[in-house]
C-alpha cells in the first residue's frame, strides 16, 4: 500500500504521531522520582496515547477508515483546535469532538453475568464483603456498571455495561423491559394469592401488578414464576410478604431479552452483536 503523507499541515502546529497533541512538554532535564513505581490502571490509561482515528472509532461514531476522512475534511477538533493530520495521537482525557460533539474513546462493552448470592450490585460499598465487579476483575479493561440492581441475596441475570444511554433506557420505567423471576417460598401459594398478584399489591401507596404469574413446578406449589416491569426495591419479596409468604430464594431468569443459558453461576460473558442490536432496538 502506498504510504502518502497528509497534505496541508501547518508547520509546527501539532506534534508528530509519536508525541502528544496540543500538550505542554515537561521542563528539560526534569525527571519523575517515582517513575520506578508501577502505575495504577487508571494512571496508565490517562497517559496512554492512541491514534486519533482509533479514538474516534472506539467512540462508536464510525470506522477507522471513515474517521480518517472526517479528520482530513476538518470535522474533528482536539482541545478546541481543528485537526487535519491523521498521524496525531491523543490521550483518553483529550477533548476530541466530531461536529462539535464530544466523543468518548472507551469502547462500549456489554457483559451478561449470572450473579451469585452474597454479591452486591453497587460499584463500591464499604459495608459489602463482595461486589459483582470482583467477578470481572481485570479481565475487562473498560469500566462497566451494573444495569439496575439485584439485592445481595438474589441471583441470576445481570447486565453490566459502560453504555450510559442504553443503561438509561433499560432502567427507565417507560421502556417496560421484561423481567422474569423464579421464586422459592416457605409455603405453597394458593391460586387465590396468584390471582391477587395479577390484580395488584399495594406497596408504599403504589399498586404493583404482576404481568404474569404461574407455578414453576406443578408438583411444588411453593415455586412460582413471576413476570413484572416494576423497578421498586425488593419488590418481589415485599409483594409475597404482604400475602404472608417468605421468599427463601429468588433467581432472575430473564431480563430484557437476556437469559442465563450456558452461563454458570458466578460466571459472565460478552454479549454478541445480535444481542446488543436487540437491546438497542428495544426488541425485548
N, C-alpha and C positions, 0 to 999 in steps of 0.2 A: 504493500500500500504506500502511495506517495506521501511523504511527510511534508505538509505545507505549513509555512509559518503564518500565523494570523497577521492580517494587514491592519494598518490604521491605528496601532497602539502608540499613544503619545509617549515619547522617551521619558523615562524616569517617573512616570505616573504610578506604576504598580511594580511590585517585586515579581521576580520570576517564579516558575512553578514550584521550586523547592523552598520557597520562603512564604511567610505570611503575607496577607494583603492588608494594606492601609493600617499598619500597626507600628507602634513605636518600637524601635530597636533598643536592646539593653545597652547601657553605657559600656564603652570599650573597656575591656580588661576586667569587668565585674563578673564574678562567678557566684554560683549558688552554693553556700556552705553546706546545704542539706541535700545536695544532689545525689549523695550516696544512699539516701533513704528511699526505699521503694515508694512510688507514688500510689495514691489511692485510685480506685477505678474511676471515681468522678473527676479527679485531677487529670488523669491520663486522657480522659475524654475531652476535658477542657482545652488541653494543649495540643491534642492531635489535630493535624491538618489533613484535609481531604480535598480532592479536586472539586472545583465548583460544580461541574456537571454532575458529579456523583451526589453532592449535597442536594442539588435540585431534584435529581431522580429519586433519592431517598424520601423526599418530602411528598412524593406521590403525584406531583404535577404532570410529569411526562417521563419519557425515556431519556437516557443519557444523550442519544443522538439528537433528539428534539431539544434537549437542554443546550447543546452546542449551538443550535440555530437561534435559540432565544438569546443566548449570550452575544452571538455575532450580530444580531439585529438590534442590540441595545435595549433589550427588555428586562435585563437583570441589573440590579444595583446591589452593592455591598457597602454597608456602613454609610449609606447616603450618597454614594458615588456610582454612576453608571459604569459597568464593566463590559468590555468587548474582547478581552484577552481570554481565550479558552484555556490557557495554561495556569490560570490563577488557582491557588489553594486557599482554603478558608478554614476556620475553626468552627466547632459546633455552636459557639456563642456569638459568632458574627451575625449582624443584621442583614440577612440576604432576602431580597424582595423580588417578586415577579409581578410586573404591572402594579407595583406599589403595595402588593400584599405580602406580608412577611411569611417566610417559609420555615418549617421545622425540618431539620435534616434527618431526624431519627426515623428509621424505617418503621412502619406500622406493623405490629405483630399481634397475633390473636392466639390465645392459648386456652385449650379446654382441659380442665382438671377434674378429677374425681376426688373431691375433697374428703379427707378422713376426719374422724371425730377428734376433738380436742385441739383443733387449729382454728384461730380466729381469722376473719377476712379483712381486718384492718391492716394498713400498711405498717404502722408502728403502734404498739400498745405496750407500755411499760409494765402493765399488770398481767400480760399474757405470757405463757410459757413458750407458745409456738404461734407463728403466723404462717399463712399459706405461702408466702413468698420464700420461706425457708425451703420449701419443697422444690422450688425452681433453682434457687441458689445462683451460681454464676453461669448456669447453662444458657441463660438468655441475657445478652448484653444490654438490651433495651430495658428501660424502667417501666414495668407494667403495673396495673392496678386492678383489683377485683371489680367486676361489674355487678353492682348490687351487693347484697350481703346474705350470708348464711350464718346462723349463730354457731357458737362453739360446738354444740352437741350435734348439729345437723351435718349430714354427709351428702355427697352427690355432686351433680353437675355445677361447675363454677367456671365462668368465663373471665379471663384476665386479658387486658389489652392496654396499649398506650394511645389508642384511638379515642380521643375525648368526644368527638362528635358522635360516633357510634355508641359509646357508653351512655351518653346523654339520651339518645333515642331509646335505648333498651331499658333505661331506668325511669323514663317519664311515663306517667300513667296513661296518657292519651294514646300511646302506641300499643297498649294492651298486649304485650308479649305473653305468650302462654307459659305457664309453669305447672308441672305435674309432680306430685309427691306420693311416695309410698309411706303410709303412716302405720306404725305398730302401736297399739293401745293396750291398756291394762285390762280391759274387759271387752267382750263382744259388743258391737254397736248395733242398736236396733234400727229397723228400717225407718221408723218414725223419726229418729235422730238424723238419719241420712237425708230425709226429706227436709228437716229443719235447716240443714247446711245449705241446701239449694234455695231455700226461702229467704235466708239471710240471718246472720247472727249480729247482735248489737255489740259493738266494741268501741268504747270511748265516744259514744254519741254518733257513731257511723255504722251503717248496716253493711256488713261484709257478706257477699254472696258467692258461694262456690259455683263455678261454671258447670262442673260435672263431678259426680261422686259415685263410687261403686265399691263393692267388696273386691279386694285384690286377690283374695283366695276364697273360693266358695265354701271351702271346708273350715275356714278360720275367719269368723266374722269380726275378729279384733284387728284384722289387717284391711286398711282402707286405701283406695286410690282416690286422690282428690286433685282437681284442676282449678286454678284460680288465677286472677290477674293482680290482686291486691299486693301492695308492697309494704304493708304495715309490719312493724317489728314483731317478730314471734307470732304472726297472725294465726298460723295453723294450730299451734299449741294452745293459744288463747281461745280459739273457736271451740276446740274439743273440751277445754277446761270449763267453759261456760255450760257445756252439756253434761258435765260431771265425769269426764274421762281424763286420764293422764296419759300423755304421749310417752311411750317407752323408747321409741326410736323413730327418727324422721330422716328420710332419704329423698333428695330431689333427683328424679329420674329424667326430667326433660326441662329444658329452658330455651325458649326462643328458637325452636327447631333443632336444638342440640341434645344428644343423649350421651351417656357414659359408656356406650357399647365399645368393647375391646380396650377400655382404659381401666386398669386395675386401681383399687383404692389407694390413694396417695400418689398416683402417677399422673402424668399430663402429656399432652401432645399439641403440636401446632395445628390450627385449622387449615384445611386445604382451600384452594382458590374458590371452589364451588360453594363451600360453606360460608366463606367470607362474603361472597357475592350475594348469597341468600340473606345474610344478616343485613347487608347494606340496602338491599332492595325491599326489606321488610316482609319477606316470604316466610312467615312463621306463625 
